Amino acid sequence: MKIYKRFEEKIYMLAKKYSKKVGLDLPYFIKGGFWLSVGQFFSLLKGFILSIVFANFLSKEVFGEYSFIMAVLDIAGIFALPGMGVAVIQAVARGYEGTYFKALKEIFKWSWLGSLFLLCFSIYEYLFGRFDLCLIFLILSSLFPFYSISRFYPNFFNGKKKFDVLVKLSSFFNIISTILIVIVVLFTKSAFWIVVVTVTIQILIQGYFSLVYVKKFVENDYVDESSIRFGKSISSSMAFSNIANNFDSLIITYFLGFSDLAIFKIVTLLPNQIKIFANALSPMLLPKMASQNTSKRDLMKYFKKFFLIVIFLILIYLIIAPFIFKWFYPKYYDYVWLSMLFHLSFIVMLYILPFNYLIKEKKGYLINKFYTYSAILLIFLSLIGIYFYGLLGAIMARIIYRVFIVFITFLFFLKYCK
């Protein structure tokens, strides 16, 4: 333990020494990056383990049905004020910690509309004779408001820069939920029970973190009303984007079937997991930008280095993808080329820096335009692509959409930010 402590101190001193030369706050990023890396490791491990279990122990039909239900649940999230997350991170970073609970109340209130949406979906499935889907959407409609607020605690800890606490909580949840979901898959092989267990675990464990445990770290009850308004203002466009991101799952289900949806989820899963890992930068960047006067010129210094990292991650996946599919997803090996093609869209991660700057500057109208334009494009491309070209069309729609995201974000950043 003493050896580890000495090693940690040496790394910290070296980071502090070379911070000015590199142009980065290395102690901050090394400390935060370490904890976020640990958290993302458990998140990636959970996704990887569950994907292997789903791919090998569930039929494509059952896995596709599960994926469809979760996609509809994600769409219901449009009523849970999705913009509140980034608004709370920024407010808490500036010391307005009471904003967190104010935002929770707003989310819980609006989430009942999501319950109504799921109830309508339940009635729709009943009318078409799909009684298993009817029942699960009926159950989800009653649980949805509690499900919505249970996922909110990371925004508070990101704003407080308590990355170590956040990682411990999220890692605990990922380990417990993975074990329970795997047990349910092995013993039931039922999409119904997998969804019920997934949602119930989250409400019980993460709900406790969001409503009770977080109170130990709240130091004041100051509320930034402008952040609440900002969160609401960008929620509508973010909601539209949420619909667009799940739209291809719905279209694939109704045009091609549950089996093709399972294939789509597997070929996009690992590239999306890597994208989630890269997104771990955002919780570090936004509080840093909010608490310091980060300039447009400062941000552009980091872009070249970030670009090289993105290219490196693209090349790595193209090399290892065939081996991963052969070893872990043998039933889906014939579709590995779709996964490799899809991962080219990882170039989208270049948008992280300018987009976080737009949030930091509270460019709400630009963020609304970003989500609206990109969502319309994705819905249109997905509908046309899937209808005429099937799964290949779905992949190409995602690639074109993500290239557009990079383009539009940099256009707004360069044109409208000082």
C-alpha positions, 0 to 999 in steps of 0.5 A: 500500500505504501509503495502504491501511495508513493507511486501515486504521489510521483505521478501526481507531481510529474503531472503537475510539473508538465501541465503547463507544457502540455496545455492541460490540467493533467492532475485533474484529468489523471485523477478524474480520468482514473475514476471514470475509466474504472467506472466505464470499465465496469459499464463496458464489462456489463454490456459485453457480458450481457451481450454474450449471454443474450447472443448465445443463450437467447434466440434472435427472436427473444433478444430482438423482442427485449431490444424492442421493449427497451427501445420503446422505454427509451423513447418514453424518456422524452417526457422525463426532461432529458435536458435537465442532466446537463443543466444540473451538472453545470449548476452544481459545478457553480455551487447551486446544489439545490438545483438537483432536487428541484430538477428531480421534482420537475422530472417526476412530474413530467414523467407521468406523460411517459406513463401515458405513452407506455399505456397507449403502447400497451393498448396498441399491442393488445389490439394487435393480439400481442398480449405479452407485449401488452402486459409488459408495457402496462407494467412499465407505464406504472413504474416509469416515473420512478424509473426516470428519477432513479437514473439522475444521481450521476449528474450531481456527482459529475457536477461536484467532480466526485468521480470516485464516489460516482464510480463506486456507486455505478460499479456496485450497481453494474455488478449486482444487476449483471449477476441478476440479469444473467441468472434470469436469462439462464433460467427463463429465457423470457424477454418479459422477465428480463425487462421486469428484473432490469427495470426493478433493479434500477428503481430499487438500487439507483433510486436509493442513490438518487433520492437518499444517498446523494443527500450526504453530499449536498452542502446547500439548497441554492437553486439556479432557476436559470439552469432549470429553465435552460434544462427545460428549453433544451429538453424538447429538442433532446427528446426529438433526438431521443426518438430519432436514436431509437426510431431505427429499432422500431422500423427494423422491428415492423419492417424486418422483424425481431430477428433482424433487430437482434442482428442490428443490436449485436453489430452496433453494440461494441462500437456503441460501447466504445463510444460510451467510453469516449463519452466519459470525457464529457462529465470531466469537461463540462464541470471544468469548462463551467468552473473556469473561463475556458476560451474558444482558443483553449479548446481548439488546442486539444482538438488535434490530440483528440482527433488522433485518439479517435482515429487510433480507436477506429483502427484498433476495432477494425483489426480486432472485430473479426476475432471478437465475433468469432469467439464471442458471437459465433451465431452473428459472425456473418455480419461482422462486416456490418459492425466494422462498417458501422464503427467508421462512424466513431468519427462522431466523437470529435463533436464532444469538445465543441458541443460541451463548449456550447453547453458551457456558454448556454447556447440553448437555441443552438443546442435545440437546432443541433438536436432538431436538425440531426434528429430529422435527418436520422429519422428520414435516413433510417426510414428510407435506408431500412425500407429499401436496403434493410440492415445495410441501410440502417447502418449507412443512415447512422454513418451519414447522420454521425458525420452530419453531427460533427459538421453541424457542431463545428459550424455552430461552434466556429460561427456563433461562439466567441 
